[in-house]
């Protein structure tokens, strides 16, 4: 009996894909979590009002980032590249929350240190935009 390598390849593909999920639904769940969080962040910033942040409003912002980290960690993704993007987003979000907390802790008593911490926080914005662009580009790619 002769084995067809094409049939073997098909069988391996089918077995490998049992339980796998296409990229699009995974991307949709991931992006939905990020978008929902951005809406919440906008509300936190809106409620903070005024140009001068307070330690309380900064802590609210940091807590919102903490919640996002928990949501993203619980998000089940089968695509390895998408998992990597999620992990990078988690790392970025944790760094942002830590920077915001550092700024909050320096407000009032240590104005120059608070200003330095706030400048450090601003460096997260271009990183965040670049990562979100990478996520969008990946998710717009051909669904496997």
N, C-alpha and C positions, 0 to 999 in steps of 0.2 A: 504494500500500500504506500502510495506516495503522498507526502504531506505538502500541502500548498502553503508557501510562506505568506501568501496574501491572506489566506484564511486564518493563519496563526496571528498575523498582525491585527486583523479585525477582531479576533477573539480577545487579544490582549488589550486593545483599545476599549472594547466594551467592558471588560473586567475592570480596567483602570478607571472607567468613568462611572461605574456603579456608585451611586450616592453622591456623585459630584454635581455641582450646580453651575449653571452657566454664569459667566462674568456679569452680565447686565443686572440680574437681580441682586447680586452681591454689591455691585457698585451703587445701585439705587439705595440699598439699606445704609451703606456707608455715608453716602452724600446726604441722605435724609437726616441722619444723626448730626452731621456737621451743620447743615442748614438750620435745623431746629435750634441748635445751640447758638448759632449766630443771631437768630431772632431773639433768643433769651438774653444774650449779651447786649444787644441793642436796647432792650427794655431796662436792663440793669444800668446801663450808661444814661439812658433817658431819665430814669428815676433819680440818679445821682444829681442831675441838673447842675448848672453852673460850670464855669471853667476850672474851678479848684476842687480837686478830689479830696476826699476825707479818708482817714484810715478805714472807716466803716464801709464806704462805697468801694474802696479798693479790695477790702476783704470779701465783700459780696461778689465782686468780679472774680476773685481768686477761687471762691467756693463754686461758682458757676463752671469754671475751668475744671475743678476737681470732679464735678458731676459728669462733665463731658468725658474725662478720662475713664471713669467707671463705665459709662455707656459704651465707649469704644472698646474697652477690654472685654465686655460681655458680647460684643458683636462677633458672631461666628462667620469666618470667611474661609473658603476652601482654596482660593487662588493665592499662591505664595507671594506673587508680586503685590497684590492688593493688601495682603497681611503686612508686608514690609512697609507699604505706604501708611497703613493704619498705625503701625508701631512708631514710625517717624512722626506722625501727627500727634500721637500720645506723648512722645518725648518733647516735642515742641510745646504742647499745651502745658505739660508739667513745668517746663522751664519758664513759660510765661507766668504761670500761677506763682512760682517761687519768686520771680522778679517783682511781681506786683506786691506780694507780701513784704518783700524787703523794702520796697518803696514806702509802703504803709507804715512799717515799723520805724522808719526814719523821719516821717513827716513831723513837723513841729519842732522836735528837739534837735534834729540834725539836718538842717535844710540843705547844706551842700551835699551830704551823703544821699539825701532823698533825691536831689536833682540828678546825681550820678546814677542811682538805681533806676530812675525814670528813663534816663537816656539808654541804659542797658535794655530796658523793656521795649523801647522803640525799635531796637534791632530785630525784634521778633516779627515785625510786620512784613518786611520783604521776604523773610524766610517762609512765613506762613503763605504769602501770596504765591511764591515759587512752588511750594509743596502742593497747594490747591491746584495750581496749573498742571502739575505733574499728574495729580489724581484725575483731573478732567480729561487730560490727553489720554491717559491709560484707559479710562472708562469709555471714551469715545472710540477706542480701537475696536477692531473686529472681534466679535464674541466667538470664543472658541467652541 
